[in-house]
Amino acid sequence: MDQKIKLDVNSEIGELEAVLIHPPGPEVENMTPGNAERALYSDILNLSVAQKEYSRLEEVLNKFSKVYKVKDLLIETLNNSRVKENLVKRICTNENIPGTIDYLLEKPRKELARLLIEGVVMQKNNLTRFLSQDRYSLPPLHNFFFTRDSAIPMLDSVLISKMANKIRERESIIMETIFDFSGLFNTRTNSAMNPDPSITIEGGDVLMLRKDILLIGNGARTSSQGIDLILEILQNQNNGKRHVIVQELPRSPESFIHLDMVFTILDNDSCMVYEPVILKENKYQTVHITIDNGRVKSIKEEKNILEALKTLGMDLRPVYCGGNSDLWTQEREQWHSAGNFFAVAPGKVIGYERNTYTLDEMNNNGFEIISASDIISGSIAPGQYKKMLITLEGSELPRGGGGARCMTMPLKRKEVT
C-alpha cells in the first residue's frame, strides 16, 4: 500500500496529484434493452469499445497524476476479515438478500470484490426465484465507472453521497468502506446516507470552486434537503466564512441530471457553460447562501452563477457548450457531455473530441486542441502549452451519460495561485 494520502481538494482546476477511477468492466454489459432504463441508461453499451475509450483517459491521467483504482482498493480493504464481514452484511441487508451473505463471505477477496461490482447471478433454487424475471440477486453496478458521484472530496474531508436511485446505493457503501478502511487515506468521513428519503446528494452536482466557495446543483439527483445537510456540515465545521451557490436545474431531459453537465471550470478566468440553462433568463433560480461563524448569515437570489461568483472575486469568462449561435447544436453537443470537462491543471482539461462545435469554441478562447494519443505517446509534453484541451475518442462512453469529470474523483490537488 502506498503512503497515506491526505485529501486536499480545494478547487476544480488545481494541478492534479492523485485521482481515483473505476475502469468499466463486465458490469456495464450485464444489461438488456429491457432493463437499461432501470439501470439509468438510455441505451446499452459496447463494452470492448467503451473499455478502449476509457483506457485512453486512464493513460492521459497517468501522464499528470498518481492514479488509483476502486477495485484495487476494495480488494485491499477486504483483507480485513471484520471489515469484509461488515461490508457484506451491510450490502445484503440494504438490498434485502440476507440469504446471499454466507455465499459471499465464503469467497476470497478478489472474487468477492468482483461479485460486489459485477453482480451475483440468482440461483433459481425455489419457485419464487424460478419465476423471477431478474437475472441477478445482487445487480451489477452499471454506473460505477462514473466514479465522481458516490463520494465528494471537499478540502481535507470526504462526504459519502446519498444516491438518488437505490440501484446506486452500493457504490456509496463501497466508497465509504474504502475511505475508512483501505489504509490509503488520511481523512475524516462525513456520510449523507440518511434514512430520510428526501435527502439525496451526488458528486456530479458539487463543484469545489475555492476553499470558501461550493457550487451545488439542485435537480433530479441532489435535493434541497441534501443541500441543507451540506449546510449543516459546513456550519458544524465553523471554518470561517463559506459561500454556497445553489443552481436549480431542469428535471429533464436526462442529460441535465447533474450540474457538471451544464457548467465546469476550465481555468482561473474561464468556465464552460450551457447557455440556455446557465445564462438565459429562465425559471431556474441561482441562490447564494453565506455561512459565517457556524451559522447561516444570509440567503439571497442572484442573477446567475457568473454574477454571483464575480461578487466573490471570481470573474469567469463563459465559453459556450456547442458554440453560442445555434440552439440545436448546443442541445446536440450538451447531450453528449460537451459541457463536462475535467481539469488536470489550470487551463489543461480533458473532454470528448466528437463535440466539434464546442472544440472550435474552446480553440477560439485560446485552448490548443490536442489528441489524447499525442499526450500518451509523448509527442506533445503536458507543459508544452499553457492552455490545452486533450480530446478523447467518444462513441460509447458518452452514451452512458457522462464525460471526463463524471469518470474521475480527484483526491489531491495543488493550491491554485
Rosetta blueprint (number, residue, H / E / L):
1 M L
2 D L
3 Q L
4 K L
5 I E
6 K E
7 L L
8 D E
9 V E
10 N L
11 S L
12 E L
13 I L
14 G L
15 E L
16 L E
17 E E
18 A E
19 V E
20 L E
21 I E
22 H L
23 P L
24 P L
25 G L
26 P H
27 E H
28 V H
29 E H
30 N L
31 M L
32 T L
33 P L
34 G L
35 N L
36 A L
37 E L
38 R L
39 A L
40 L L
41 Y L
42 S L
43 D L
44 I L
45 L L
46 N L
47 L H
48 S H
49 V H
50 A H
51 Q H
52 K H
53 E H
54 Y H
55 S H
56 R H
57 L H
58 E H
59 E H
60 V H
61 L H
62 N H
63 K H
64 F H
65 S L
66 K E
67 V E
68 Y E
69 K E
70 V H
71 K H
72 D H
73 L H
74 L H
75 I H
76 E H
77 T H
78 L L
79 N L
80 N L
81 S H
82 R H
83 V H
84 K H
85 E H
86 N H
87 L H
88 V H
89 K H
90 R H
91 I H
92 C H
93 T H
94 N H
95 E L
96 N L
97 I L
98 P H
99 G H
100 T H
101 I H
102 D H
103 Y H
104 L H
105 L H
106 E L
107 K L
108 P L
109 R H
110 K H
111 E H
112 L H
113 A H
114 R H
115 L H
116 L H
117 I H
118 E H
119 G L
120 V E
121 V E
122 M L
123 Q L
124 K L
125 N L
126 N L
127 L H
128 T H
129 R H
130 F H
131 L H
132 S L
133 Q L
134 D L
135 R L
136 Y E
137 S E
138 L E
139 P L
140 P L
141 L L
142 H L
143 N L
144 F L
145 F L
146 F L
147 T H
148 R H
149 D H
150 S L
151 A E
152 I E
153 P E
154 M E
155 L E
156 D L
157 S E
158 V E
159 L E
160 I E
161 S L
162 K E
163 M L
164 A L
165 N L
166 K H
167 I H
168 R H
169 E H
170 R H
171 E H
172 S H
173 I H
174 I H
175 M H
176 E H
177 T H
178 I H
179 F H
180 D H
181 F H
182 S L
183 G L
184 L L
185 F E
186 N E
187 T L
188 R E
189 T E
190 N E
191 S E
192 A L
193 M L
194 N L
195 P L
196 D L
197 P L
198 S L
199 I L
200 T L
201 I E
202 E L
203 G H
204 G H
205 D H
206 V E
207 L E
208 M E
209 L E
210 R E
211 K L
212 D L
213 I E
214 L E
215 L E
216 I E
217 G E
218 N E
219 G L
220 A L
221 R L
222 T L
223 S L
224 S H
225 Q H
226 G H
227 I H
228 D H
229 L H
230 I H
231 L H
232 E H
233 I H
234 L H
235 Q H
236 N H
237 Q H
238 N L
239 N L
240 G L
241 K L
242 R E
243 H E
244 V E
245 I E
246 V E
247 Q E
248 E E
249 L L
250 P L
251 R L
252 S L
253 P L
254 E H
255 S H
256 F H
257 I L
258 H L
259 L H
260 D H
261 M H
262 V L
263 F E
264 T E
265 I E
266 L E
267 D E
268 N L
269 D L
270 S E
271 C E
272 M E
273 V E
274 Y L
275 E H
276 P H
277 V H
278 I H
279 L L
280 K L
281 E L
282 N L
283 K L
284 Y L
285 Q L
286 T E
287 V E
288 H E
289 I E
290 T E
291 I E
292 D E
293 N L
294 G L
295 R E
296 V E
297 K E
298 S E
299 I E
300 K E
301 E E
302 E E
303 K L
304 N L
305 I H
306 L H
307 E H
308 A H
309 L H
310 K H
311 T L
312 L L
313 G L
314 M L
315 D L
316 L L
317 R E
318 P E
319 V E
320 Y E
321 C L
322 G L
323 G L
324 N L
325 S L
326 D L
327 L H
328 W H
329 T H
330 Q H
331 E H
332 R H
333 E H
334 Q H
335 W H
336 H L
337 S L
338 A L
339 G L
340 N L
341 F L
342 F E
343 A E
344 V E
345 A E
346 P L
347 G L
348 K E
349 V E
350 I E
351 G E
352 Y E
353 E L
354 R L
355 N L
356 T H
357 Y H
358 T H
359 L H
360 D H
361 E H
362 M H
363 N H
364 N H
365 N L
366 G L
367 F L
368 E E
369 I E
370 I E
371 S E
372 A H
373 S H
374 D H
375 I H
376 I H
377 S H
378 G L
379 S L
380 I L
381 A L
382 P L
383 G L
384 Q L
385 Y L
386 K L
387 K L
388 M E
389 L E
390 I E
391 T E
392 L E
393 E L
394 G L
395 S L
396 E L
397 L H
398 P H
399 R H
400 G H
401 G L
402 G L
403 G L
404 A L
405 R L
406 C L
407 M L
408 T L
409 M E
410 P E
411 L E
412 K E
413 R E
414 K L
415 E L
416 V L
417 T L
